[in-house]
Amino acid sequence: MSQDQNNYDGHAWFTLSGDVNSDMVRRVFDAVADMTEDRITTAHILIQSNGGYVSDGICLYNYLSKLPIKIVTYNAGAVASIAVILFLAGAERYASDTARFMVHKSHASAPHGARPDALRIIVEGLQADDARTEQILRKHVELSEEHWRTHEYSDLHLTAGEALKVGVINGVEDFVPPEGQRVTNI
């Protein structure tokens, strides 16, 4: 075995794309089961997602960030909405120079003709989701007051350079699996 191969013992490379939903949660659970069976110590995961369901994203964040496997996340294109919370599960986080991030407050559509009590329940649920995601954001990211003001009322877009400045990522680096190493799609 060459010296280069030794450097990657215990490392594995993965791609994860699509909507953050119960199907993605199941796929990640299955992949982690395989990782533990394969004795993976460091999982490099390229994420491409425009978001999805808040509870599923928070579940994946909590699960991946507490594993006995080091998770390294990458953004090569777009990580948006609740997928940013999923991305923050990485102990190390990187993005390609041309990648972007987007975070925003939760939103939902009210059913036509909804009564005030039903609307109140929707609003309370959105506020609870916003509090949960903001808690995770504040744990990892140092947004400026201007960023928080933008986030309050609209989508906050961050380039890789801006994401580096506020701590979303540790560096501007591409996802580049070593030659000869398998890349598994989750």
N, C-alpha and C positions, 0 to 999 in steps of 0.2 A: 504494500500500500504506500502511495507517495505521501510526502509531507503535506501537500495541499489537501489530500483527502482526510488526513488526520485532523486538520483544522476544522473540518465540518462534521466530525463525529457528534451525533446527537442533534444536529440541525436538520430542519426540513423546510421546504418552501411550498406555499399554498396560494391559491387565488380564491377570493370570495366576492361574488358579485350578485346584484339583484336587489329586490326589495327586502327591507328588514321586516320580517314577519315570522309567523310560527314555523313555516317551512325552513327558513334560514336558521332558526334556533335548532330545529331538529338536525339539519345538516351539520351545524357546528358541533352539536353534542356527539353525533356519529363520528365526525372527524377527530375530535378529541379522544374518543374511546380508542380509535386506531392509533393516535399519537402515543397514548400511554402504553398500549400494547407493544408499539415499536420502540419504546423507551426514548422518545424524542425529548430533549431538554430545552431546545429553542425552536420555536415555530415562527417563521417569517411569513407574514400574511399580507398579500396585496389586496386591498379593499376597493371596490368600485360600486358605489351605491348612492342613489339620490334620496334614500331614507325609507320611511315606512312607519311602523307602529311603535309608539314610545315605549310601551311596556316590554316589547320584544327586544328593543335596543338596550334598554336598561338591564334586562335579564342577561343579555350577551356581555355587556360591560362588566357586570358583577361577576359572572361566571369566569370569563377569560382573565380578568385582572386578579383573580384569587387562585388560579391554577398553580400547581407546582412546576409548570412549564413556563419558561420565559417567552412572552409574546412580543414580537416585533412587528409593528404595523407600518404599511406603506400606502401612499396615495399616488397613483400614476395618472389620474385624470380628474375625477370628482368624488368627493365624499361630502354629502350634504344632509342636512336635517338631523334626524336621530342617528344616522350613520356616523356622524361626528362623535357622538357619545360612544358608540361601538369602537371607533378608531382609537379613542382615548384609553381603551383597555390595554394598549401596548405599553410595556415597560420602557420601550424605545419606540419612537415614531419618526417616520421620514416621509418626505414628499418629493416628487419630481419637480423640477423648476417650473414646469408648465401646468402643474396641478392646481386645483382650487378647492376651497372648503366653503360651506355655507351653513350658517345656523340661523334659526328663527324660533319664534314662539310657536306653541302648539296651535292648531286650528282644526275646526270641524264645521260641518254644515248642519244647520238645524233642519229638522223635518218640516215640510210645508204645513203651516197651520199649527205649529207646536205651541203648547200652552206655556205660561210663565214658569210653572213648576218644572216642566221638562227642560226648558231653556236654562233654568238655574242649575239643574243637575249637570248639563253639558258644560256650563261655565265653570262650575266647581271642579269638574274632572280636568278641564284644560288648565286651570290654575294649579291643581295638584301636579299634573305632568310638568308644567313649567318650573315649579319649585324643585322637582326631582332632577330635571336636566340641568337647571342652573346650579344646583349644589355640586354636581359632577363637573360642570364647566369650571366653576370657581376653584375646585380642588386642583385642577391641572393647568388652567390658563389665566394669564394676567392681562385681561382686556382693558383698554383705556376707557375712561368715562365716555368718550365719543363713541367707541365701539358699543358700550352698553346701551347708550341712547339709541343708536341705530337698531340694535337688537330688540329694544323695547317695542318698536313700531314697524319694523320691516326686516327683510332678509339682510344678514350681515355676511358679505362675501370677503374671503381672505385669500390672497395669493400665497404661494409657498413662502415667499420672503416675509410677508406679513405674519403668516402662521408661525414662522421661526421666531420673530420678534416677540410674540405674545405667548409662546410656549406650547402651542398645539403640536409642534414637531421639534425634534432634537437636531435635525439637520436637513438640508436640501440634498437628497440623494435618491437615485433611481432604485427601483426593485430590479436587481440583477442577480438571479440565481447563478451559482458557479457552474461552469461547464461540466456536464456529466451528471449533475444532480437532478433528480426527478422533481417536477412541479406538479402538485396535485390540486385539482379543482374541488373545492368544497361545495 
